[in-house]
Amino acid sequence: MITLLKVCISIGLCLILLGIYLHNFNDTIHAMGVSGIIISAVCVAFGMVLSLPTKMYLTFVLVKRESEE
């Protein structure tokens, strides 16, 4: 379970970085106009959805494990 959550965090961070790259450095996305902005925003949004809740869950698991010891 922890490995799956770590994979989700990694995918989320990669999607966030992809969205930033597309928005700042890709000329094709810039040429697309509003559609390009939407594509880069969707990458960042899905990246945040994948990375933030799993971090909170991992913190909860670690706190629970420490309290048991």
N, C-alpha and C positions, 0 to 999 in steps of 0.2 A: 504494500500500500504506500509506504514512504517513497519507494522508488518511482511509483506512478506519479505521485505528487511532485517529485523532483523533476520528472520529465515534463509535467505540465508547466512548472515554473520556467524551465529552459525554453520550451516552445513559446510561452508567453513573452519572455524577454526577447527572443529572436523576432517575434512578430512586432514588438514595440520598436526594435532597432530597424526592422524592415520598413515600417511606416515612416520613421524619421528619415531614413535614407531616401525613400521614394519622394517624400515631401521636399527635402532640401537639395538633393543632388541629381535626381533623375529628370532629364529634359522631356522625356515622353509624357510623364505624368504632368509636368508643367504645361505642355502643349495641349493636354486634354481639358484644361480649365477646371470647372467645378467638378466634373466627373473624376478627375485625377485627385482632387482634394478629398473627395468622398472615399476613394479607394485607399488613400494613405490613412485617413481617419479611421476607416474600418479595421485596418491592420493594427493600429494602435489600440483601438477599443477592444478587439478580441484578445490582444496581448495582455491588456490590463485585466480583463475578465479571467484569463487563465492564470495569471501570476499572483494577483493580490489575495484571493480567498485561500489559495493553497498555502501561502506564507502564514496566514493567520492559523490555519489548521495545524501546520507543522509546529508553530510556536505553542499551541495548546497541547499537542502531543508531548513536546519536550518538557513543558511545565508539569504535566501530569506524571511523566516518568520520573522527574526529579522529586516530586512530592511523595511518590511511592517509596523511593530510596530513603 
